[in-house]
Amino acid sequence: MPGLVIDIVDLPRPAGSVKSLHLSTPAPAQLGNEVIGVLEGSDLDIEVTLTSMDEGVLAQARAQCRIHGECVRCLRDLDEERTVSIDELYFLPEAIEAQRAQGDEEAEDLLELGETTLDLEPALRDAIIPTLPLRPLCRPECPGLCPECGERMEDLPADHHHEVIDPRWAALAGFMDQAAGSAGPGPESGDAEGAAGDGPGGGPDQGGPHRDEGV
C-alpha cells in the first residue's frame, strides 16, 4: 500500500482484534500551515496499532517527523524533531449513515474506513497542524531585521543605525547643488582683467601731461 494507506484485509472483524505495524514513508504535502510544517518528502516513521471496534477501527499511532519553518521576525530557519500521537476511530460507512439518519451534525466530520483500507493521512494532519504556531519565532525576544538594510539585528553592533533624511530636504539640497554647478564665473574675474591695462605697469597713460621740446 502506498504512503499512509493501510491494508486492513488481514485485520479480524471481531471487536478487540488487533493489528500492529510500522510505517516508514515520505511525508505528504500540506502537513502544516503557511509558515511552518512537515517538509513534503521528509521521512515519517510511524508505529501503528489498529483495533477492531463494533463501529469501525480504532487507529492509535506515534509518528516521528521533522518540522521546518522560518522565524517570522528574522527569517532564520527553524527545525525541530517532533513526536505526535494519533488516537482516532475510523467508522464503517453504515455506522456513519446511521448517525446521519439520527440527525448528528458531526457525522460529516467523521473519519470513514475504505472497503479494505484505512487512510492515516487525515488523522496525522489533525494531530500535527493544530499544534503548530501561526507566528513561529526562533526565540520570544528575537529583535528581527533592521528595517533599513534588512540585516538581522542580533548580528549588528549595538550602535547600528542609518541616517534618515527627510525627502523634502533631500530634494532641496539636490536643487541647490545643481544651481551651484551651473553658475558662471563671478564678477571678480572680469574686474581683474580690466585692471591689468591701467596704471604704471599696464601701458602708457595717454591722458597724462607732456612737455614741449622746442625753444
PLY file of the C-alpha trace (Angstrom):
ply
format ascii 1.0
element vertex 215
property float x
property float y
property float z
element edge 214
property int vertex1
property int vertex2
end_header
0.00 0.00 0.00
1.37 3.45 -0.88
2.14 6.11 1.70
-0.18 6.31 4.67
-2.88 3.99 3.34
-3.02 0.79 5.42
-4.41 -2.53 4.21
-6.90 -3.86 6.78
-7.94 -7.02 4.95
-5.98 -9.11 7.44
-7.45 -7.33 10.50
-10.05 -9.70 12.01
-13.51 -8.14 12.34
-14.42 -9.35 15.85
-14.22 -6.44 18.30
-10.94 -6.36 20.16
-8.86 -7.88 17.35
-5.51 -6.09 16.97
-3.01 -5.49 14.18
0.33 -3.72 14.75
2.66 -2.41 12.05
5.46 0.05 11.32
5.32 2.62 8.51
8.33 4.41 7.04
7.22 6.71 4.26
7.82 10.17 2.73
5.64 12.89 4.21
2.74 14.03 2.03
2.08 17.66 1.15
0.15 20.10 3.34
1.17 18.76 6.75
1.40 22.28 8.12
0.27 25.87 7.78
1.64 28.61 5.52
4.78 29.29 7.58
5.72 26.01 9.29
5.10 22.30 8.93
6.47 18.91 7.93
8.54 19.16 4.76
6.98 17.28 1.87
9.05 14.19 1.15
10.82 14.15 4.53
10.92 10.90 6.50
7.95 9.78 8.57
8.34 6.88 10.99
5.08 5.67 12.48
4.22 2.87 14.89
0.58 1.91 14.40
-1.86 -0.24 16.36
-5.27 -0.99 14.83
-8.08 -2.38 16.97
-11.40 -3.65 15.60
-14.45 -1.98 17.15
-18.18 -2.52 16.69
-18.48 0.72 14.68
-15.15 0.52 12.85
-11.42 0.51 13.59
-9.55 2.42 16.28
-6.21 3.73 14.96
-3.58 4.54 17.57
-0.14 5.68 16.45
3.03 7.57 17.35
4.65 9.41 14.47
8.14 10.90 14.39
8.53 13.79 11.99
10.71 16.82 11.28
9.10 20.25 11.49
10.60 23.02 9.35
9.78 26.72 9.10
11.14 30.27 9.42
11.14 32.79 12.24
8.62 35.44 11.21
10.88 38.21 12.57
14.42 37.38 11.45
13.68 34.68 8.81
16.09 32.24 10.47
15.44 28.57 9.67
13.61 26.61 12.35
13.94 22.82 12.56
12.54 20.52 15.22
12.18 16.77 15.65
8.71 16.04 16.97
6.64 13.04 18.03
2.88 13.27 17.64
0.18 10.88 18.81
-2.87 9.69 16.92
-5.98 8.24 18.56
-8.84 8.21 16.06
-11.81 5.98 15.39
-12.47 5.24 11.71
-16.13 4.43 11.19
-17.71 1.86 8.91
-19.79 3.56 6.17
-23.01 2.09 7.58
-22.19 3.48 11.04
-21.81 6.97 9.59
-25.09 6.63 7.69
-26.84 5.61 10.91
-25.58 8.75 12.67
-26.69 10.92 9.76
-30.15 9.37 9.96
-30.26 10.34 13.63
-29.53 13.96 12.69
-25.97 14.01 14.06
-24.41 17.13 12.51
-20.89 15.91 13.32
-21.32 12.82 11.15
-19.86 14.71 8.17
-16.57 15.16 10.03
-16.11 11.51 11.00
-13.23 9.51 9.50
-14.51 6.78 7.23
-12.99 3.38 6.52
-12.42 2.33 2.95
-13.67 -1.04 1.80
-10.35 -2.70 2.58
-8.12 0.21 3.62
-7.60 2.88 6.26
-6.02 6.20 5.25
-3.95 7.54 8.15
-3.17 10.89 6.47
-6.22 12.91 7.68
-5.67 11.72 11.26
-1.97 12.64 11.05
-2.84 16.07 9.68
-5.31 16.66 12.53
-2.62 15.65 15.03
0.08 17.97 13.64
-1.46 21.18 12.29
-3.31 22.39 15.44
-0.04 22.20 17.41
1.90 24.47 15.03
2.35 28.19 15.80
0.88 30.71 13.37
3.81 33.08 14.04
6.86 30.90 14.76
9.81 32.60 16.49
13.41 31.49 16.95
13.10 32.93 20.48
10.50 35.17 22.13
12.84 38.20 22.35
14.04 37.97 18.72
14.70 41.60 17.57
14.03 40.82 13.91
15.57 42.59 10.91
16.84 46.14 10.50
14.06 47.94 8.59
16.63 49.90 6.54
19.23 47.32 5.45
17.43 44.04 6.16
20.26 42.52 8.23
19.48 40.58 11.40
19.59 42.99 14.32
21.29 40.49 16.62
24.20 40.24 14.14
24.73 44.04 14.10
26.58 46.24 16.62
24.56 47.90 19.37
25.05 51.37 17.83
23.90 50.30 14.35
21.75 52.98 12.72
21.05 54.69 9.41
20.88 58.43 8.79
17.38 59.13 7.62
16.92 62.36 5.64
13.52 63.93 5.10
12.92 63.51 1.34
11.77 67.14 1.09
15.12 68.40 2.41
16.98 65.92 0.20
15.25 67.35 -2.89
16.11 70.92 -1.86
19.76 70.02 -1.30
19.94 68.43 -4.73
18.45 71.54 -6.34
20.97 73.81 -4.62
23.88 71.62 -5.70
22.65 71.70 -9.28
22.27 75.50 -9.21
25.78 75.97 -7.83
27.30 73.77 -10.52
25.59 75.57 -13.42
26.52 79.17 -12.34
29.25 81.01 -14.46
32.40 82.69 -13.13
31.85 85.56 -10.70
32.28 89.31 -11.45
35.67 89.36 -9.76
37.34 87.72 -12.77
36.15 90.47 -15.18
37.34 93.26 -12.87
40.76 91.68 -12.66
41.14 91.61 -16.44
40.17 95.31 -16.78
42.59 96.34 -14.10
45.52 94.74 -15.93
45.62 97.59 -18.55
45.60 100.52 -16.10
48.32 102.12 -14.06
52.07 102.28 -14.39
52.57 98.62 -15.32
49.67 98.42 -17.71
50.96 100.58 -20.66
51.33 104.32 -21.44
48.89 106.72 -19.89
47.53 108.60 -22.92
45.70 111.21 -20.92
48.72 112.48 -18.86
50.63 115.85 -19.37
53.67 116.21 -21.78
56.30 118.87 -22.33
57.39 120.65 -25.47
60.88 120.14 -26.69
61.28 123.44 -28.61
62.99 126.78 -27.90
0 1
1 2
2 3
3 4
4 5
5 6
6 7
7 8
8 9
9 10
10 11
11 12
12 13
13 14
14 15
15 16
16 17
17 18
18 19
19 20
20 21
21 22
22 23
23 24
24 25
25 26
26 27
27 28
28 29
29 30
30 31
31 32
32 33
33 34
34 35
35 36
36 37
37 38
38 39
39 40
40 41
41 42
42 43
43 44
44 45
45 46
46 47
47 48
48 49
49 50
50 51
51 52
52 53
53 54
54 55
55 56
56 57
57 58
58 59
59 60
60 61
61 62
62 63
63 64
64 65
65 66
66 67
67 68
68 69
69 70
70 71
71 72
72 73
73 74
74 75
75 76
76 77
77 78
78 79
79 80
80 81
81 82
82 83
83 84
84 85
85 86
86 87
87 88
88 89
89 90
90 91
91 92
92 93
93 94
94 95
95 96
96 97
97 98
98 99
99 100
100 101
101 102
102 103
103 104
104 105
105 106
106 107
107 108
108 109
109 110
110 111
111 112
112 113
113 114
114 115
115 116
116 117
117 118
118 119
119 120
120 121
121 122
122 123
123 124
124 125
125 126
126 127
127 128
128 129
129 130
130 131
131 132
132 133
133 134
134 135
135 136
136 137
137 138
138 139
139 140
140 141
141 142
142 143
143 144
144 145
145 146
146 147
147 148
148 149
149 150
150 151
151 152
152 153
153 154
154 155
155 156
156 157
157 158
158 159
159 160
160 161
161 162
162 163
163 164
164 165
165 166
166 167
167 168
168 169
169 170
170 171
171 172
172 173
173 174
174 175
175 176
176 177
177 178
178 179
179 180
180 181
181 182
182 183
183 184
184 185
185 186
186 187
187 188
188 189
189 190
190 191
191 192
192 193
193 194
194 195
195 196
196 197
197 198
198 199
199 200
200 201
201 202
202 203
203 204
204 205
205 206
206 207
207 208
208 209
209 210
210 211
211 212
212 213
213 214
